[in-house]
């Protein structure tokens, strides 16, 4: 009999692609959607449970009878720490309570965290490892780390696995889209010391594969994994991969000094706080943007899961740009 998998956060960029991956596998899919969330285009046969993470009846219907849960839902922007905890920690507390009551034999709970929970690496090649002490540099990262700690507190009774993706790109993503829009116009404006910066990235379909490998591996119970590209990347790598598909002949690069990035974050963040709305950038987000080494190691995922990202940067960029162009986003 095919297993049943519950996915939260399915209407987001990663969630949408994960549903497609699961549909191609032929598993039974259930999704938990907030009342205000749009459905979008779903694979055939997806079961929808609508409601709130604060409603015990909704959670009972969502978790009952499923084999595995992939928890993607969360917030990436909030006014303050309490707002991040409301979106990233509280739902987990309620989900675990529902699982203990309504699905104590759950095979796996897989939590999608973030590289920001660990913080940046001290150098740009080896990258941070799962065994390194975390040092998040933002409120978002701290909330994801608190969520991870909550997962591990329940690990004695519920088989949990944590996945920390780095930057994710691919069809449907609106964040990395901004980079491609600049490149298509022959300009690239970057925060901090761009010439020094290195980072890890993962193509979204590779991430979906890695997520499910971690969700099904017995080796992965109680463990944390970076699902990431085989090597760290530079901005020159991104430019080289983008040039053949975007066709720019000249490129003007501008690195914004850290002091200016922090100034922008302070001003825009203060305006957001006055309005009671999350700002596009604040001082906290600025501290993420100016870090030099958002790099994580792929070694544990390769050793335990046999996972390696199969999509090269050139292929991933080509697929992503083609999708943007067909959708009129680029």
Residue pairs with C-beta under 8 A, 6 or more apart in sequence:
2 26
2 27
2 28
3 27
3 28
3 67
3 68
3 107
4 27
4 28
4 29
4 30
4 65
4 66
4 67
5 22
5 27
5 28
5 29
5 30
5 66
5 67
5 68
5 69
5 70
5 215
6 30
6 31
6 32
6 62
6 63
6 66
6 68
6 69
6 70
7 15
7 18
7 19
7 22
7 29
7 30
7 31
7 32
7 69
7 70
7 72
8 15
8 31
8 32
8 62
8 69
8 70
8 71
8 72
8 73
8 91
8 95
9 15
9 71
9 72
9 73
9 74
9 112
10 16
10 18
10 19
10 31
10 32
10 33
10 72
11 33
11 37
11 38
11 39
11 40
12 72
13 168
13 170
13 172
13 173
13 174
13 204
14 72
14 112
14 165
14 168
14 204
14 207
14 208
15 72
16 40
16 172
17 170
17 171
17 172
17 204
17 205
17 207
17 208
18 70
18 72
18 208
18 211
19 29
19 31
19 42
19 43
19 46
20 43
20 208
21 205
21 208
21 209
21 212
22 29
22 43
22 212
23 29
23 43
23 44
23 45
23 46
25 212
28 45
28 47
29 43
29 45
29 46
29 47
30 46
30 47
30 48
30 49
30 62
30 66
31 42
31 46
31 47
31 48
31 49
32 49
32 50
32 51
32 53
32 58
32 59
32 62
32 73
33 39
33 48
33 49
33 50
34 50
34 51
34 52
34 53
35 50
35 51
35 52
39 48
42 48
49 58
49 61
49 62
50 58
51 57
51 58
51 59
51 61
51 62
52 58
53 59
53 73
53 90
53 91
53 94
53 95
54 90
54 94
56 94
56 97
56 98
59 94
59 95
59 97
59 98
59 102
60 98
60 101
60 102
62 98
63 69
63 95
63 98
63 99
63 102
63 103
63 106
64 102
64 103
65 103
66 103
66 106
67 106
67 107
67 108
68 106
68 107
68 108
68 109
68 110
68 215
68 216
69 95
69 99
69 106
69 108
69 109
69 110
70 110
70 112
70 211
70 212
70 215
71 91
71 92
71 95
71 109
71 110
71 111
71 112
72 112
73 91
74 87
74 88
74 91
74 112
74 144
74 147
75 83
75 84
75 86
75 87
75 88
76 140
77 140
77 278
77 279
78 84
78 86
78 87
78 139
78 140
78 278
79 272
79 273
79 276
79 277
79 278
80 139
80 273
81 139
81 142
81 143
83 278
84 139
84 140
84 142
84 143
85 143
85 146
87 143
88 143
88 144
88 146
88 147
89 143
89 146
89 147
89 150
92 111
92 147
92 150
92 151
93 150
95 109
96 109
96 150
96 154
96 158
99 106
99 109
99 158
100 157
100 158
104 157
106 158
106 159
107 159
108 159
108 160
108 161
108 215
108 216
108 221
109 151
109 154
109 158
109 159
109 160
109 161
110 160
110 161
110 162
110 163
110 211
110 214
110 215
111 147
111 148
111 151
111 160
111 161
111 162
111 163
112 163
112 165
112 211
113 144
113 145
113 147
113 148
113 162
113 163
113 164
113 224
114 140
114 141
114 144
114 164
114 165
115 128
115 164
115 165
115 166
115 167
115 200
115 226
115 294
115 296
116 136
116 137
116 138
116 140
116 141
116 144
116 288
117 134
117 136
117 141
117 142
117 144
117 145
117 147
117 148
117 164
118 128
118 132
118 134
118 135
118 136
118 141
118 145
118 164
118 296
119 128
119 134
119 135
119 136
119 137
119 141
120 128
120 137
120 291
120 292
120 293
120 294
120 295
121 127
121 128
121 293
121 294
121 295
121 296
122 128
122 293
123 293
123 295
124 196
124 197
124 198
124 232
124 292
124 293
124 295
125 198
125 232
125 295
126 295
126 297
127 200
127 226
127 228
127 232
127 293
127 295
127 296
127 297
128 226
128 295
128 296
128 297
129 226
129 296
129 297
129 299
129 300
130 164
130 223
130 224
130 225
130 226
130 297
130 300
134 145
136 142
136 144
136 145
137 287
137 288
137 291
138 284
138 285
138 287
138 288
139 284
140 284
140 285
140 288
141 288
148 162
148 224
151 160
151 162
152 160
152 162
152 222
154 160
155 221
155 222
159 221
159 222
160 221
160 222
161 214
161 215
161 217
161 220
161 221
161 222
161 223
161 224
161 225
162 223
162 224
162 225
163 210
163 211
163 214
163 224
163 225
163 226
163 227
164 224
164 225
164 226
164 227
164 296
165 202
165 207
165 226
165 227
165 228
166 199
166 200
166 201
166 202
166 226
166 228
166 229
166 294
166 295
166 296
167 176
167 199
167 200
167 201
167 202
167 294
168 201
168 202
168 203
168 204
168 207
169 176
169 201
169 202
169 203
169 204
169 316
169 317
169 320
170 203
170 204
170 205
170 316
170 319
170 320
170 323
171 204
171 319
171 320
171 323
171 324
172 204
172 323
173 204
173 320
176 320
177 324
177 329
177 330
179 188
179 238
180 242
180 246
180 320
180 321
180 324
180 330
181 330
182 188
182 189
183 239
183 242
183 246
183 248
183 251
184 246
184 248
184 330
185 248
186 248
186 249
186 250
186 251
186 252
187 251
187 252
187 253
187 254
188 235
188 239
188 251
188 252
188 253
188 254
189 253
189 254
189 256
190 197
190 235
190 253
190 254
190 255
190 256
191 255
191 256
191 258
191 261
191 286
191 289
191 290
192 255
192 256
192 258
192 261
192 289
192 290
192 291
192 292
193 255
193 258
193 290
193 292
194 235
194 253
194 255
195 235
195 255
196 292
197 234
197 235
197 291
197 292
197 293
197 294
198 232
198 233
198 234
198 292
198 293
198 294
198 295
199 232
199 233
199 293
199 294
199 295
200 226
200 228
200 229
200 232
200 233
200 294
200 295
200 296
201 228
201 229
201 233
201 313
202 210
202 227
202 228
202 229
202 309
203 309
203 311
203 315
203 316
203 319
203 320
205 311
206 227
206 309
206 310
206 311
207 227
209 307
209 310
210 225
210 227
210 301
210 305
210 307
210 309
211 227
213 301
213 305
213 306
213 307
214 220
214 225
214 227
214 301
214 305
214 307
217 304
217 305
219 304
219 305
220 304
220 305
223 300
223 304
225 300
225 301
225 304
225 305
226 296
226 297
226 298
226 300
226 301
227 301
227 307
227 309
228 296
228 297
228 298
228 301
228 309
229 298
229 309
229 313
230 298
230 308
230 309
232 293
232 295
233 313
235 253
237 313
238 313
238 317
239 251
241 313
241 314
241 316
241 317
241 318
242 248
242 317
242 321
244 314
244 318
245 317
245 318
245 321
245 322
246 321
258 290
261 286
261 289
261 290
262 283
262 286
262 287
262 290
264 281
264 286
265 281
265 282
265 283
265 284
265 285
265 286
265 287
266 282
266 283
266 286
268 279
268 280
268 281
268 282
269 279
269 281
269 282
269 283
269 284
269 285
270 282
271 279
272 278
272 279
272 282
273 279
273 282
279 285
281 289
298 307
298 308
298 309
301 307
301 308
302 308
311 319
321 330
324 330
